[in-house]
Amino acid sequence: MLAIVLTGILLTMAVGLGPVNGQSVQDAVQDQRQDDPRAAKVRMDVFKLGVGEKARVEVKLRDNSKLKGYIGEAKADSFTVVDSENGYRQTIAYADVDKVKKTAGGFSTRSWIILGAAAVGAVATWAIVKPAVCDGGAQTRGPC
């Protein structure tokens, strides 16, 4: 039993876990003192939102252009926004950003309109088809 435990410890030490290369929130706070206050605020917002497909954002740049997508990567001086539709990745410096805001990842207004129209169509179809199929209430089988 001791040999198995020692072997496991040696393997763990040999393989080990590499250091994490991400920047912590504390490091971002320390960098805040050295940077432009607006860029530091954007950096903090990006680190709070996190990275991945659930970190959906809308980025407004200082030249008034906008980007939508999710945060693919966050570094000390820049972050990457990935467009959800086509996978295009764009790296943006924190100093070039005016505002970063979280967007809802659920259904858009357009999706709700399509779902509503489908529901109304289903109800209307049922109201028209049921009397024709049920023969005015004379039948008692099936959907009647």
Secondary structure, DSSP 8 states (H G I E B T S, - for coil): -HHHHHHHHHHHHHH------S--HHHHHHHHTTS-HHHHHHHHHHHHH-SSTT-EEEEEETTS-EEEEEEEEE-SSEEEEE-TTT--EEEEEGGGEEEEEE---S--HHHHHHHHHHHHHHHHHHHHHHHHHHGGGT--STT-
